[in-house]
Amino acid sequence: MIAASSSEFIKEFTIYAEKAADGGETIFVQRANDKNLVVMSADTYNDLIKKLYKGS
């Protein structure tokens, strides 16, 4: 997992997007007022959702 501030994430969006989409990285974006985000590829997200629904 990679952590980045929101300003760094915006500044280097393409680099972080490539790391998530092609490198399988999950990006934790730190925002003001604890309104943080997690960015991951659609494939990673879909795999996570499948695992959650199989487990329930």
Beta strands, then each sheet from edge to edge (+ up, - down):
strand 1: 2-5
strand 2: 27-30
strand 3: 37-39
sheet 1: 1+ 2+ 3-
end
